[in-house]
């Protein structure tokens, strides 16, 4: 089992301690790159898939680095719609 597969399994179990760094690794594994919209973007970040041009927008958690459950739900639904979670 690869690291990405392990991370996907952890992600799908919706742990309460899933960190923003883990979310970045997960999305990077599916071809998404983090972009920031400049100084005024605040905690809002976008992950863009270079192949498809698809964008996932989320809030970076602060002050803690733990991602909120609604963000995990949003990312899971989006990845399923893009057909990426069915690949594993």
Gaussian input, Z-matrix of N, CA and C with variables (Angstrom, degrees):
# hf/3-21g

backbone

0 1
 N
 C     1     B1
 C     2     B2     1     A1
 N     3     B3     2     A2     1     D1
 C     4     B4     3     A3     2     D2
 C     5     B5     4     A4     3     D3
 N     6     B6     5     A5     4     D4
 C     7     B7     6     A6     5     D5
 C     8     B8     7     A7     6     D6
 N     9     B9     8     A8     7     D7
 C    10    B10     9     A9     8     D8
 C    11    B11    10    A10     9     D9
 N    12    B12    11    A11    10    D10
 C    13    B13    12    A12    11    D11
 C    14    B14    13    A13    12    D12
 N    15    B15    14    A14    13    D13
 C    16    B16    15    A15    14    D14
 C    17    B17    16    A16    15    D15
 N    18    B18    17    A17    16    D16
 C    19    B19    18    A18    17    D17
 C    20    B20    19    A19    18    D18
 N    21    B21    20    A20    19    D19
 C    22    B22    21    A21    20    D20
 C    23    B23    22    A22    21    D21
 N    24    B24    23    A23    22    D22
 C    25    B25    24    A24    23    D23
 C    26    B26    25    A25    24    D24
 N    27    B27    26    A26    25    D25
 C    28    B28    27    A27    26    D26
 C    29    B29    28    A28    27    D27
 N    30    B30    29    A29    28    D28
 C    31    B31    30    A30    29    D29
 C    32    B32    31    A31    30    D30
 N    33    B33    32    A32    31    D31
 C    34    B34    33    A33    32    D32
 C    35    B35    34    A34    33    D33
 N    36    B36    35    A35    34    D34
 C    37    B37    36    A36    35    D35
 C    38    B38    37    A37    36    D36
 N    39    B39    38    A38    37    D37
 C    40    B40    39    A39    38    D38
 C    41    B41    40    A40    39    D39
 N    42    B42    41    A41    40    D40
 C    43    B43    42    A42    41    D41
 C    44    B44    43    A43    42    D42
 N    45    B45    44    A44    43    D43
 C    46    B46    45    A45    44    D44
 C    47    B47    46    A46    45    D45
 N    48    B48    47    A47    46    D46
 C    49    B49    48    A48    47    D47
 C    50    B50    49    A49    48    D48
 N    51    B51    50    A50    49    D49
 C    52    B52    51    A51    50    D50
 C    53    B53    52    A52    51    D51
 N    54    B54    53    A53    52    D52
 C    55    B55    54    A54    53    D53
 C    56    B56    55    A55    54    D54
 N    57    B57    56    A56    55    D55
 C    58    B58    57    A57    56    D56
 C    59    B59    58    A58    57    D57
 N    60    B60    59    A59    58    D58
 C    61    B61    60    A60    59    D59
 C    62    B62    61    A61    60    D60
 N    63    B63    62    A62    61    D61
 C    64    B64    63    A63    62    D62
 C    65    B65    64    A64    63    D63
 N    66    B66    65    A65    64    D64
 C    67    B67    66    A66    65    D65
 C    68    B68    67    A67    66    D66
 N    69    B69    68    A68    67    D67
 C    70    B70    69    A69    68    D68
 C    71    B71    70    A70    69    D69
 N    72    B72    71    A71    70    D70
 C    73    B73    72    A72    71    D71
 C    74    B74    73    A73    72    D72
 N    75    B75    74    A74    73    D73
 C    76    B76    75    A75    74    D74
 C    77    B77    76    A76    75    D75
 N    78    B78    77    A77    76    D76
 C    79    B79    78    A78    77    D77
 C    80    B80    79    A79    78    D78
 N    81    B81    80    A80    79    D79
 C    82    B82    81    A81    80    D80
 C    83    B83    82    A82    81    D81
 N    84    B84    83    A83    82    D82
 C    85    B85    84    A84    83    D83
 C    86    B86    85    A85    84    D84
 N    87    B87    86    A86    85    D85
 C    88    B88    87    A87    86    D86
 C    89    B89    88    A88    87    D87
 N    90    B90    89    A89    88    D88
 C    91    B91    90    A90    89    D89
 C    92    B92    91    A91    90    D90
 N    93    B93    92    A92    91    D91
 C    94    B94    93    A93    92    D92
 C    95    B95    94    A94    93    D93
 N    96    B96    95    A95    94    D94
 C    97    B97    96    A96    95    D95
 C    98    B98    97    A97    96    D96
 N    99    B99    98    A98    97    D97
 C   100   B100    99    A99    98    D98
 C   101   B101   100   A100    99    D99
 N   102   B102   101   A101   100   D100
 C   103   B103   102   A102   101   D101
 C   104   B104   103   A103   102   D102
 N   105   B105   104   A104   103   D103
 C   106   B106   105   A105   104   D104
 C   107   B107   106   A106   105   D105
 N   108   B108   107   A107   106   D106
 C   109   B109   108   A108   107   D107
 C   110   B110   109   A109   108   D108
 N   111   B111   110   A110   109   D109
 C   112   B112   111   A111   110   D110
 C   113   B113   112   A112   111   D111
 N   114   B114   113   A113   112   D112
 C   115   B115   114   A114   113   D113
 C   116   B116   115   A115   114   D114
 N   117   B117   116   A116   115   D115
 C   118   B118   117   A117   116   D116
 C   119   B119   118   A118   117   D117
 N   120   B120   119   A119   118   D118
 C   121   B121   120   A120   119   D119
 C   122   B122   121   A121   120   D120
 N   123   B123   122   A122   121   D121
 C   124   B124   123   A123   122   D122
 C   125   B125   124   A124   123   D123
 N   126   B126   125   A125   124   D124
 C   127   B127   126   A126   125   D125
 C   128   B128   127   A127   126   D126
 N   129   B129   128   A128   127   D127
 C   130   B130   129   A129   128   D128
 C   131   B131   130   A130   129   D129
 N   132   B132   131   A131   130   D130
 C   133   B133   132   A132   131   D131
 C   134   B134   133   A133   132   D132
 N   135   B135   134   A134   133   D133
 C   136   B136   135   A135   134   D134
 C   137   B137   136   A136   135   D135
 N   138   B138   137   A137   136   D136
 C   139   B139   138   A138   137   D137
 C   140   B140   139   A139   138   D138
 N   141   B141   140   A140   139   D139
 C   142   B142   141   A141   140   D140
 C   143   B143   142   A142   141   D141
 N   144   B144   143   A143   142   D142
 C   145   B145   144   A144   143   D143
 C   146   B146   145   A145   144   D144
 N   147   B147   146   A146   145   D145
 C   148   B148   147   A147   146   D146
 C   149   B149   148   A148   147   D147
 N   150   B150   149   A149   148   D148
 C   151   B151   150   A150   149   D149
 C   152   B152   151   A151   150   D150
 N   153   B153   152   A152   151   D151
 C   154   B154   153   A153   152   D152
 C   155   B155   154   A154   153   D153
 N   156   B156   155   A155   154   D154
 C   157   B157   156   A156   155   D155
 C   158   B158   157   A157   156   D156
 N   159   B159   158   A158   157   D157
 C   160   B160   159   A159   158   D158
 C   161   B161   160   A160   159   D159
 N   162   B162   161   A161   160   D160
 C   163   B163   162   A162   161   D161
 C   164   B164   163   A163   162   D162
 N   165   B165   164   A164   163   D163
 C   166   B166   165   A165   164   D164
 C   167   B167   166   A166   165   D165
 N   168   B168   167   A167   166   D166
 C   169   B169   168   A168   167   D167
 C   170   B170   169   A169   168   D168
 N   171   B171   170   A170   169   D169
 C   172   B172   171   A171   170   D170
 C   173   B173   172   A172   171   D171
 N   174   B174   173   A173   172   D172
 C   175   B175   174   A174   173   D173
 C   176   B176   175   A175   174   D174
 N   177   B177   176   A176   175   D175
 C   178   B178   177   A177   176   D176
 C   179   B179   178   A178   177   D177
 N   180   B180   179   A179   178   D178
 C   181   B181   180   A180   179   D179
 C   182   B182   181   A181   180   D180
 N   183   B183   182   A182   181   D181
 C   184   B184   183   A183   182   D182
 C   185   B185   184   A184   183   D183
 N   186   B186   185   A185   184   D184
 C   187   B187   186   A186   185   D185
 C   188   B188   187   A187   186   D186
 N   189   B189   188   A188   187   D187
 C   190   B190   189   A189   188   D188
 C   191   B191   190   A190   189   D189
 N   192   B192   191   A191   190   D190
 C   193   B193   192   A192   191   D191
 C   194   B194   193   A193   192   D192
 N   195   B195   194   A194   193   D193
 C   196   B196   195   A195   194   D194
 C   197   B197   196   A196   195   D195
 N   198   B198   197   A197   196   D196
 C   199   B199   198   A198   197   D197
 C   200   B200   199   A199   198   D198
 N   201   B201   200   A200   199   D199
 C   202   B202   201   A201   200   D200
 C   203   B203   202   A202   201   D201
 N   204   B204   203   A203   202   D202
 C   205   B205   204   A204   203   D203
 C   206   B206   205   A205   204   D204
 N   207   B207   206   A206   205   D205
 C   208   B208   207   A207   206   D206
 C   209   B209   208   A208   207   D207
 N   210   B210   209   A209   208   D208
 C   211   B211   210   A210   209   D209
 C   212   B212   211   A211   210   D210
 N   213   B213   212   A212   211   D211
 C   214   B214   213   A213   212   D212
 C   215   B215   214   A214   213   D213
 N   216   B216   215   A215   214   D214
 C   217   B217   216   A216   215   D215
 C   218   B218   217   A217   216   D216
 N   219   B219   218   A218   217   D217
 C   220   B220   219   A219   218   D218
 C   221   B221   220   A220   219   D219
 N   222   B222   221   A221   220   D220
 C   223   B223   222   A222   221   D221
 C   224   B224   223   A223   222   D222
 N   225   B225   224   A224   223   D223
 C   226   B226   225   A225   224   D224
 C   227   B227   226   A226   225   D225
 N   228   B228   227   A227   226   D226
 C   229   B229   228   A228   227   D227
 C   230   B230   229   A229   228   D228
 N   231   B231   230   A230   229   D229
 C   232   B232   231   A231   230   D230
 C   233   B233   232   A232   231   D231
 N   234   B234   233   A233   232   D232
 C   235   B235   234   A234   233   D233
 C   236   B236   235   A235   234   D234
 N   237   B237   236   A236   235   D235
 C   238   B238   237   A237   236   D236
 C   239   B239   238   A238   237   D237
 N   240   B240   239   A239   238   D238
 C   241   B241   240   A240   239   D239
 C   242   B242   241   A241   240   D240
 N   243   B243   242   A242   241   D241
 C   244   B244   243   A243   242   D242
 C   245   B245   244   A244   243   D243
 N   246   B246   245   A245   244   D244
 C   247   B247   246   A246   245   D245
 C   248   B248   247   A247   246   D246
 N   249   B249   248   A248   247   D247
 C   250   B250   249   A249   248   D248
 C   251   B251   250   A250   249   D249
 N   252   B252   251   A251   250   D250
 C   253   B253   252   A252   251   D251
 C   254   B254   253   A253   252   D252
 N   255   B255   254   A254   253   D253
 C   256   B256   255   A255   254   D254
 C   257   B257   256   A256   255   D255
 N   258   B258   257   A257   256   D256
 C   259   B259   258   A258   257   D257
 C   260   B260   259   A259   258   D258
 N   261   B261   260   A260   259   D259
 C   262   B262   261   A261   260   D260
 C   263   B263   262   A262   261   D261

   B1=1.4495
   B2=1.5305
   B3=1.3218
   B4=1.4639
   B5=1.5361
   B6=1.3123
   B7=1.4634
   B8=1.5233
   B9=1.3402
   B10=1.4601
   B11=1.5225
   B12=1.3178
   B13=1.4685
   B14=1.5189
   B15=1.3263
   B16=1.4625
   B17=1.5193
   B18=1.3273
   B19=1.4582
   B20=1.5313
   B21=1.3226
   B22=1.4674
   B23=1.5203
   B24=1.3147
   B25=1.4761
   B26=1.5250
   B27=1.3250
   B28=1.4769
   B29=1.5256
   B30=1.3186
   B31=1.4610
   B32=1.5270
   B33=1.3288
   B34=1.4628
   B35=1.5216
   B36=1.3448
   B37=1.4703
   B38=1.5282
   B39=1.3208
   B40=1.4723
   B41=1.5376
   B42=1.3377
   B43=1.4631
   B44=1.5254
   B45=1.2944
   B46=1.4706
   B47=1.5159
   B48=1.3437
   B49=1.4676
   B50=1.5318
   B51=1.3375
   B52=1.4645
   B53=1.5305
   B54=1.3323
   B55=1.4615
   B56=1.5238
   B57=1.3192
   B58=1.4600
   B59=1.5281
   B60=1.3280
   B61=1.4693
   B62=1.5309
   B63=1.3309
   B64=1.4653
   B65=1.5309
   B66=1.3275
   B67=1.4600
   B68=1.5241
   B69=1.3351
   B70=1.4689
   B71=1.5181
   B72=1.3345
   B73=1.4694
   B74=1.5207
   B75=1.3259
   B76=1.4615
   B77=1.5215
   B78=1.3249
   B79=1.4567
   B80=1.5262
   B81=1.3254
   B82=1.4663
   B83=1.5271
   B84=1.3256
   B85=1.4596
   B86=1.5212
   B87=1.3415
   B88=1.4583
   B89=1.5204
   B90=1.3342
   B91=1.4615
   B92=1.5150
   B93=1.3243
   B94=1.4631
   B95=1.5249
   B96=1.3219
   B97=1.4627
   B98=1.5243
   B99=1.3248
   B100=1.4609
   B101=1.5220
   B102=1.3312
   B103=1.4579
   B104=1.5183
   B105=1.3011
   B106=1.4540
   B107=1.5211
   B108=1.3112
   B109=1.4642
   B110=1.5195
   B111=1.3134
   B112=1.4623
   B113=1.5177
   B114=1.3034
   B115=1.4644
   B116=1.5209
   B117=1.3121
   B118=1.4603
   B119=1.5154
   B120=1.3092
   B121=1.4627
   B122=1.5193
   B123=1.3147
   B124=1.4574
   B125=1.5080
   B126=1.3282
   B127=1.4603
   B128=1.5252
   B129=1.2935
   B130=1.4712
   B131=1.5287
   B132=1.3319
   B133=1.4652
   B134=1.5243
   B135=1.3118
   B136=1.4612
   B137=1.5202
   B138=1.3185
   B139=1.4549
   B140=1.5176
   B141=1.3291
   B142=1.4551
   B143=1.5233
   B144=1.3354
   B145=1.4491
   B146=1.5232
   B147=1.3238
   B148=1.4660
   B149=1.5317
   B150=1.3248
   B151=1.4644
   B152=1.5276
   B153=1.3332
   B154=1.4609
   B155=1.5197
   B156=1.3255
   B157=1.4599
   B158=1.5173
   B159=1.3351
   B160=1.4605
   B161=1.5297
   B162=1.3357
   B163=1.4665
   B164=1.5201
   B165=1.3370
   B166=1.4631
   B167=1.5242
   B168=1.3440
   B169=1.4616
   B170=1.5209
   B171=1.3291
   B172=1.4663
   B173=1.5240
   B174=1.3334
   B175=1.4552
   B176=1.5191
   B177=1.3319
   B178=1.4559
   B179=1.5237
   B180=1.3305
   B181=1.4623
   B182=1.5282
   B183=1.3177
   B184=1.4651
   B185=1.5082
   B186=1.2848
   B187=1.4615
   B188=1.5322
   B189=1.3272
   B190=1.4684
   B191=1.5262
   B192=1.3066
   B193=1.4638
   B194=1.5254
   B195=1.3456
   B196=1.4562
   B197=1.5305
   B198=1.3258
   B199=1.4620
   B200=1.5335
   B201=1.3152
   B202=1.4662
   B203=1.5267
   B204=1.3293
   B205=1.4565
   B206=1.5226
   B207=1.3277
   B208=1.4676
   B209=1.5324
   B210=1.3272
   B211=1.4651
   B212=1.5280
   B213=1.3263
   B214=1.4693
   B215=1.5286
   B216=1.3383
   B217=1.4701
   B218=1.5292
   B219=1.3193
   B220=1.4630
   B221=1.5272
   B222=1.3227
   B223=1.4617
   B224=1.5271
   B225=1.3324
   B226=1.4701
   B227=1.5275
   B228=1.3243
   B229=1.4645
   B230=1.5284
   B231=1.3208
   B232=1.4613
   B233=1.5231
   B234=1.3216
   B235=1.4641
   B236=1.5217
   B237=1.3372
   B238=1.4642
   B239=1.5266
   B240=1.3371
   B241=1.4646
   B242=1.5226
   B243=1.3281
   B244=1.4583
   B245=1.5250
   B246=1.3512
   B247=1.4497
   B248=1.5208
   B249=1.3256
   B250=1.4642
   B251=1.5209
   B252=1.3143
   B253=1.4592
   B254=1.5196
   B255=1.2902
   B256=1.4639
   B257=1.5240
   B258=1.3593
   B259=1.4670
   B260=1.5160
   B261=1.3393
   B262=1.4645
   B263=1.5069
   A1=108.70
   A2=116.58
   A3=120.50
   A4=111.29
   A5=115.25
   A6=120.50
   A7=110.97
   A8=115.89
   A9=119.54
   A10=110.57
   A11=116.75
   A12=119.79
   A13=111.20
   A14=117.36
   A15=121.04
   A16=110.64
   A17=115.98
   A18=120.42
   A19=110.36
   A20=117.52
   A21=121.20
   A22=110.16
   A23=117.23
   A24=120.88
   A25=110.37
   A26=116.12
   A27=120.53
   A28=109.65
   A29=116.84
   A30=122.22
   A31=111.03
   A32=116.89
   A33=121.27
   A34=113.20
   A35=116.80
   A36=119.79
   A37=111.24
   A38=116.96
   A39=124.60
   A40=112.83
   A41=116.39
   A42=118.37
   A43=110.79
   A44=116.65
   A45=121.36
   A46=112.24
   A47=116.81
   A48=120.09
   A49=112.35
   A50=118.00
   A51=121.78
   A52=107.84
   A53=116.30
   A54=120.34
   A55=112.31
   A56=115.15
   A57=121.38
   A58=110.41
   A59=117.41
   A60=120.66
   A61=110.88
   A62=116.92
   A63=120.24
   A64=110.43
   A65=116.80
   A66=120.64
   A67=110.50
   A68=117.32
   A69=120.78
   A70=110.89
   A71=117.68
   A72=121.23
   A73=110.94
   A74=116.26
   A75=120.93
   A76=110.63
   A77=116.31
   A78=119.95
   A79=111.67
   A80=117.91
   A81=120.99
   A82=110.23
   A83=117.11
   A84=121.84
   A85=112.92
   A86=116.51
   A87=121.53
   A88=112.07
   A89=117.05
   A90=120.53
   A91=115.53
   A92=118.18
   A93=121.56
   A94=110.20
   A95=116.16
   A96=122.52
   A97=108.67
   A98=116.14
   A99=121.18
   A100=110.65
   A101=116.00
   A102=121.07
   A103=108.59
   A104=115.20
   A105=121.17
   A106=107.39
   A107=115.94
   A108=120.31
   A109=112.63
   A110=118.35
   A111=120.58
   A112=112.60
   A113=115.75
   A114=121.70
   A115=112.64
   A116=117.59
   A117=120.22
   A118=113.90
   A119=118.26
   A120=120.02
   A121=112.42
   A122=118.17
   A123=120.67
   A124=111.38
   A125=116.17
   A126=119.74
   A127=112.26
   A128=117.49
   A129=121.82
   A130=109.74
   A131=116.76
   A132=121.56
   A133=109.09
   A134=114.82
   A135=120.67
   A136=108.17
   A137=115.35
   A138=122.14
   A139=106.18
   A140=116.54
   A141=121.57
   A142=109.85
   A143=115.27
   A144=121.25
   A145=107.28
   A146=117.07
   A147=121.58
   A148=113.04
   A149=117.27
   A150=120.75
   A151=111.85
   A152=115.68
   A153=120.03
   A154=113.58
   A155=116.82
   A156=120.62
   A157=112.97
   A158=117.11
   A159=121.50
   A160=110.22
   A161=116.25
   A162=122.01
   A163=109.71
   A164=115.45
   A165=122.27
   A166=106.38
   A167=116.59
   A168=121.15
   A169=109.61
   A170=115.65
   A171=121.45
   A172=109.47
   A173=115.03
   A174=120.74
   A175=108.41
   A176=116.23
   A177=121.27
   A178=106.43
   A179=118.05
   A180=120.07
   A181=111.65
   A182=115.29
   A183=120.72
   A184=108.13
   A185=122.08
   A186=126.06
   A187=113.08
   A188=116.76
   A189=118.90
   A190=108.66
   A191=117.05
   A192=121.44
   A193=112.46
   A194=117.09
   A195=121.62
   A196=109.23
   A197=115.35
   A198=122.12
   A199=109.48
   A200=115.98
   A201=121.69
   A202=110.28
   A203=115.98
   A204=121.86
   A205=111.72
   A206=118.33
   A207=119.92
   A208=111.19
   A209=117.63
   A210=121.13
   A211=109.34
   A212=116.76
   A213=120.21
   A214=110.23
   A215=116.37
   A216=120.19
   A217=110.94
   A218=116.89
   A219=122.00
   A220=111.06
   A221=116.57
   A222=120.88
   A223=110.19
   A224=117.53
   A225=120.13
   A226=110.56
   A227=117.33
   A228=120.93
   A229=110.65
   A230=116.95
   A231=121.22
   A232=111.10
   A233=117.57
   A234=120.52
   A235=111.42
   A236=116.73
   A237=119.83
   A238=110.70
   A239=116.79
   A240=120.39
   A241=111.20
   A242=116.24
   A243=120.50
   A244=112.70
   A245=116.72
   A246=121.30
   A247=113.77
   A248=117.01
   A249=120.12
   A250=113.28
   A251=118.31
   A252=119.63
   A253=111.71
   A254=117.98
   A255=119.74
   A256=112.11
   A257=116.95
   A258=120.51
   A259=112.46
   A260=117.07
   A261=119.77
   A262=111.90
   D1=128.75
   D2=-177.56
   D3=-77.85
   D4=168.47
   D5=178.43
   D6=-62.46
   D7=-39.52
   D8=179.22
   D9=-63.38
   D10=-42.52
   D11=178.75
   D12=-61.93
   D13=-41.45
   D14=177.68
   D15=-63.75
   D16=-41.46
   D17=179.74
   D18=-66.44
   D19=-38.94
   D20=177.83
   D21=-63.81
   D22=-43.66
   D23=178.27
   D24=-59.98
   D25=-44.27
   D26=178.38
   D27=-62.86
   D28=-45.41
   D29=179.88
   D30=-58.62
   D31=-46.57
   D32=-177.54
   D33=-68.29
   D34=-20.88
   D35=177.39
   D36=-79.42
   D37=-4.91
   D38=177.97
   D39=52.86
   D40=58.05
   D41=179.28
   D42=-68.96
   D43=150.39
   D44=-179.65
   D45=-77.27
   D46=-8.23
   D47=-178.32
   D48=-115.72
   D49=26.49
   D50=179.67
   D51=-72.58
   D52=121.87
   D53=-172.75
   D54=-91.69
   D55=164.06
   D56=177.78
   D57=-64.17
   D58=-36.94
   D59=177.56
   D60=-62.24
   D61=-39.21
   D62=176.88
   D63=-65.75
   D64=-39.70
   D65=177.93
   D66=-62.35
   D67=-42.63
   D68=177.57
   D69=-61.16
   D70=-43.84
   D71=178.96
   D72=-63.02
   D73=-41.29
   D74=179.13
   D75=-61.09
   D76=-50.41
   D77=-178.19
   D78=-68.44
   D79=-35.38
   D80=174.85
   D81=-60.95
   D82=-37.90
   D83=178.56
   D84=-62.88
   D85=-25.09
   D86=178.11
   D87=-98.76
   D88=10.24
   D89=174.59
   D90=93.43
   D91=9.81
   D92=179.45
   D93=-93.23
   D94=141.15
   D95=177.43
   D96=-118.74
   D97=138.87
   D98=179.74
   D99=-76.47
   D100=135.43
   D101=174.08
   D102=-130.79
   D103=149.59
   D104=177.93
   D105=-117.72
   D106=143.05
   D107=-174.81
   D108=-90.17
   D109=20.65
   D110=178.58
   D111=103.94
   D112=-170.99
   D113=-175.44
   D114=-64.70
   D115=-29.07
   D116=-175.60
   D117=-89.48
   D118=2.62
   D119=-176.87
   D120=-75.23
   D121=-18.85
   D122=-179.96
   D123=63.47
   D124=-132.37
   D125=-178.01
   D126=-91.24
   D127=1.17
   D128=-179.25
   D129=-80.93
   D130=126.28
   D131=178.30
   D132=-130.00
   D133=157.85
   D134=177.90
   D135=-123.63
   D136=141.76
   D137=173.35
   D138=-112.84
   D139=122.35
   D140=-176.01
   D141=-114.50
   D142=132.40
   D143=175.25
   D144=-89.73
   D145=115.19
   D146=-176.43
   D147=-62.66
   D148=-33.54
   D149=-178.19
   D150=-70.40
   D151=-47.45
   D152=-173.87
   D153=-99.42
   D154=-19.80
   D155=-175.55
   D156=79.60
   D157=3.96
   D158=-179.38
   D159=-69.07
   D160=141.52
   D161=-177.60
   D162=-120.30
   D163=134.93
   D164=171.42
   D165=-116.61
   D166=121.30
   D167=179.37
   D168=-107.23
   D169=130.28
   D170=178.52
   D171=-140.67
   D172=166.60
   D173=172.76
   D174=-95.38
   D175=132.74
   D176=174.66
   D177=-74.27
   D178=128.29
   D179=-177.43
   D180=-69.94
   D181=144.02
   D182=175.82
   D183=-156.14
   D184=150.34
   D185=-1.57
   D186=-77.36
   D187=-20.56
   D188=176.85
   D189=-78.26
   D190=160.91
   D191=-177.87
   D192=-99.96
   D193=13.55
   D194=-177.61
   D195=-88.79
   D196=130.22
   D197=-177.61
   D198=-78.20
   D199=138.33
   D200=179.13
   D201=-70.50
   D202=153.23
   D203=-177.99
   D204=-61.05
   D205=-38.62
   D206=-178.82
   D207=-63.92
   D208=-29.73
   D209=177.48
   D210=-70.71
   D211=-42.30
   D212=177.55
   D213=-61.15
   D214=-42.34
   D215=178.49
   D216=-62.66
   D217=-43.78
   D218=-179.91
   D219=-62.08
   D220=-46.14
   D221=-178.92
   D222=-66.26
   D223=-41.76
   D224=178.95
   D225=-61.16
   D226=-46.98
   D227=-179.57
   D228=-62.01
   D229=-41.66
   D230=-179.45
   D231=-65.54
   D232=-44.58
   D233=179.77
   D234=-64.57
   D235=-35.32
   D236=176.85
   D237=-67.84
   D238=-40.95
   D239=178.83
   D240=-63.47
   D241=-34.20
   D242=179.04
   D243=-80.30
   D244=-5.14
   D245=178.23
   D246=77.64
   D247=18.88
   D248=-175.96
   D249=-89.34
   D250=-32.89
   D251=-179.90
   D252=-75.54
   D253=-22.02
   D254=178.78
   D255=-76.50
   D256=-9.98
   D257=-179.37
   D258=-75.67
   D259=-20.38
   D260=-175.89
   D261=-98.28

